[in-house]
Amino acid sequence: MHRPNTKSPLSSLPATPIRTSSARRHLGTNYKLSSLNAAILLMGKLPRLSALCLVSPIMEPLAKKIFKGVIFLEVAGVFGAYTLFHKMNASQDFRHTMNRKFPSVLEIYYKSNEWAGIYGIREQDAEAWTIKKD
């Protein structure tokens, strides 16, 4: 089937040529897409024109900044959770502080250890804290 030679809806915006052959087959060779628009189109989640108009190349730097920010927050969260777990694993006094201030976090620590097959930490802590009170 021959496609008439028409201008792209994004012809006024700067864009990169389509690099993947499946995207070229889907749209024809006359279309140019930003990389994010091409990815959305190839996922097949949106109709053809919606994907073309969804993210302009001008918005790509903002999308990249937001994406980098989300990745940074996730990495910081994983690092923080690991640091907290390591401190609780190493210090019974810190676990006692966590028990007073954030008992739900300590409960998650105990449950994760029990899930991993490490039992008895909860009982050792309760015994040590009872002796300390007396």
C-alpha beads as a LAMMPS data file, in Angstrom:
LAMMPS data file: protein, C-alpha beads

134 atoms
133 bonds

1 atom types
1 bond types

-500.0 500.0 xlo xhi
-500.0 500.0 ylo yhi
-500.0 500.0 zlo zhi

Masses

1 110.0

Atoms # bond

1 1 1 0.000 0.000 0.000
2 1 1 1.437 3.346 -1.040
3 1 1 1.253 6.177 1.483
4 1 1 0.814 9.692 0.072
5 1 1 3.707 12.063 0.694
6 1 1 2.331 14.234 3.505
7 1 1 4.054 16.429 6.044
8 1 1 4.527 15.199 9.572
9 1 1 2.355 16.771 12.297
10 1 1 5.642 17.590 14.036
11 1 1 7.333 19.141 11.004
12 1 1 7.629 22.520 12.717
13 1 1 9.382 21.008 15.763
14 1 1 12.977 19.795 15.751
15 1 1 13.096 16.013 15.978
16 1 1 15.364 13.084 15.337
17 1 1 14.787 10.628 12.520
18 1 1 13.121 7.339 13.423
19 1 1 15.875 4.790 13.896
20 1 1 14.027 1.532 14.472
21 1 1 12.717 -0.332 11.469
22 1 1 9.468 -1.318 13.196
23 1 1 8.664 2.349 13.885
24 1 1 9.459 3.205 10.252
25 1 1 7.172 0.427 9.055
26 1 1 4.438 1.615 11.403
27 1 1 4.579 5.291 10.460
28 1 1 6.279 5.412 7.097
29 1 1 9.546 7.182 6.352
30 1 1 8.166 10.730 6.339
31 1 1 7.675 10.972 10.102
32 1 1 10.278 12.172 12.547
33 1 1 9.783 11.552 16.263
34 1 1 11.461 12.481 19.468
35 1 1 12.917 9.435 21.209
36 1 1 10.265 9.510 23.953
37 1 1 7.433 9.713 21.424
38 1 1 8.933 6.811 19.485
39 1 1 9.155 4.716 22.658
40 1 1 5.534 5.473 23.562
41 1 1 4.410 4.663 20.046
42 1 1 6.320 1.380 19.941
43 1 1 4.801 0.289 23.242
44 1 1 1.469 0.470 21.466
45 1 1 -0.272 2.063 24.420
46 1 1 -1.597 5.091 22.552
47 1 1 -3.045 5.677 19.115
48 1 1 -0.692 6.969 16.468
49 1 1 -1.552 10.685 16.597
50 1 1 -1.796 10.836 20.388
51 1 1 1.723 9.474 20.652
52 1 1 2.968 12.003 18.122
53 1 1 1.516 14.918 20.061
54 1 1 2.156 13.651 23.598
55 1 1 5.681 14.916 24.283
56 1 1 7.336 17.503 22.121
57 1 1 11.117 17.555 21.827
58 1 1 11.064 20.821 23.785
59 1 1 9.640 18.957 26.793
60 1 1 12.252 16.190 26.657
61 1 1 14.798 17.998 28.885
62 1 1 12.106 18.438 31.557
63 1 1 11.099 14.781 31.273
64 1 1 14.739 13.734 31.603
65 1 1 15.184 15.910 34.700
66 1 1 12.065 14.449 36.299
67 1 1 13.188 10.916 35.439
68 1 1 16.648 11.543 36.911
69 1 1 15.046 13.009 40.041
70 1 1 12.826 9.959 40.499
71 1 1 15.785 7.612 40.023
72 1 1 17.841 9.649 42.515
73 1 1 15.053 9.501 45.111
74 1 1 14.686 5.743 44.670
75 1 1 18.432 5.156 45.052
76 1 1 18.515 7.428 48.118
77 1 1 15.572 5.505 49.606
78 1 1 17.254 2.140 49.058
79 1 1 20.511 3.454 50.531
80 1 1 18.662 4.896 53.550
81 1 1 16.762 1.654 54.148
82 1 1 19.995 -0.341 53.964
83 1 1 21.734 2.042 56.384
84 1 1 18.838 1.836 58.846
85 1 1 18.759 -1.972 58.620
86 1 1 22.524 -2.168 59.125
87 1 1 22.379 0.087 62.216
88 1 1 19.517 -1.950 63.696
89 1 1 21.326 -5.195 62.913
90 1 1 24.527 -4.023 64.623
91 1 1 23.221 -2.322 67.778
92 1 1 20.725 -3.549 70.353
93 1 1 20.673 -0.059 71.900
94 1 1 19.646 1.425 68.554
95 1 1 16.875 -1.186 68.293
96 1 1 15.696 -0.109 71.766
97 1 1 15.615 3.528 70.593
98 1 1 13.667 2.463 67.503
99 1 1 11.272 0.518 69.750
100 1 1 10.517 3.676 71.728
101 1 1 10.281 6.082 68.767
102 1 1 9.193 3.981 65.767
103 1 1 7.896 0.567 66.888
104 1 1 6.422 -0.210 63.460
105 1 1 9.861 0.105 61.827
106 1 1 11.342 -2.277 64.403
107 1 1 8.495 -4.716 63.744
108 1 1 9.377 -4.676 60.033
109 1 1 13.015 -5.375 60.971
110 1 1 11.993 -8.382 63.095
111 1 1 9.619 -9.711 60.418
112 1 1 12.201 -9.382 57.645
113 1 1 14.754 -11.284 59.719
114 1 1 12.223 -13.996 60.535
115 1 1 11.290 -14.207 56.865
116 1 1 15.001 -14.667 56.079
117 1 1 15.206 -17.499 58.627
118 1 1 16.906 -15.590 61.454
119 1 1 14.904 -16.191 64.625
120 1 1 15.364 -15.138 68.243
121 1 1 16.355 -11.477 67.880
122 1 1 12.994 -10.247 69.174
123 1 1 13.228 -12.539 72.227
124 1 1 16.839 -11.547 72.961
125 1 1 15.911 -7.871 72.794
126 1 1 12.867 -8.310 75.061
127 1 1 14.967 -10.204 77.597
128 1 1 17.788 -7.632 77.561
129 1 1 15.371 -4.699 77.875
130 1 1 13.553 -6.388 80.776
131 1 1 16.848 -6.912 82.621
132 1 1 17.827 -3.291 81.912
133 1 1 14.540 -2.012 83.418
134 1 1 15.048 -3.915 86.696

Bonds

1 1 1 2
2 1 2 3
3 1 3 4
4 1 4 5
5 1 5 6
6 1 6 7
7 1 7 8
8 1 8 9
9 1 9 10
10 1 10 11
11 1 11 12
12 1 12 13
13 1 13 14
14 1 14 15
15 1 15 16
16 1 16 17
17 1 17 18
18 1 18 19
19 1 19 20
20 1 20 21
21 1 21 22
22 1 22 23
23 1 23 24
24 1 24 25
25 1 25 26
26 1 26 27
27 1 27 28
28 1 28 29
29 1 29 30
30 1 30 31
31 1 31 32
32 1 32 33
33 1 33 34
34 1 34 35
35 1 35 36
36 1 36 37
37 1 37 38
38 1 38 39
39 1 39 40
40 1 40 41
41 1 41 42
42 1 42 43
43 1 43 44
44 1 44 45
45 1 45 46
46 1 46 47
47 1 47 48
48 1 48 49
49 1 49 50
50 1 50 51
51 1 51 52
52 1 52 53
53 1 53 54
54 1 54 55
55 1 55 56
56 1 56 57
57 1 57 58
58 1 58 59
59 1 59 60
60 1 60 61
61 1 61 62
62 1 62 63
63 1 63 64
64 1 64 65
65 1 65 66
66 1 66 67
67 1 67 68
68 1 68 69
69 1 69 70
70 1 70 71
71 1 71 72
72 1 72 73
73 1 73 74
74 1 74 75
75 1 75 76
76 1 76 77
77 1 77 78
78 1 78 79
79 1 79 80
80 1 80 81
81 1 81 82
82 1 82 83
83 1 83 84
84 1 84 85
85 1 85 86
86 1 86 87
87 1 87 88
88 1 88 89
89 1 89 90
90 1 90 91
91 1 91 92
92 1 92 93
93 1 93 94
94 1 94 95
95 1 95 96
96 1 96 97
97 1 97 98
98 1 98 99
99 1 99 100
100 1 100 101
101 1 101 102
102 1 102 103
103 1 103 104
104 1 104 105
105 1 105 106
106 1 106 107
107 1 107 108
108 1 108 109
109 1 109 110
110 1 110 111
111 1 111 112
112 1 112 113
113 1 113 114
114 1 114 115
115 1 115 116
116 1 116 117
117 1 117 118
118 1 118 119
119 1 119 120
120 1 120 121
121 1 121 122
122 1 122 123
123 1 123 124
124 1 124 125
125 1 125 126
126 1 126 127
127 1 127 128
128 1 128 129
129 1 129 130
130 1 130 131
131 1 131 132
132 1 132 133
133 1 133 134
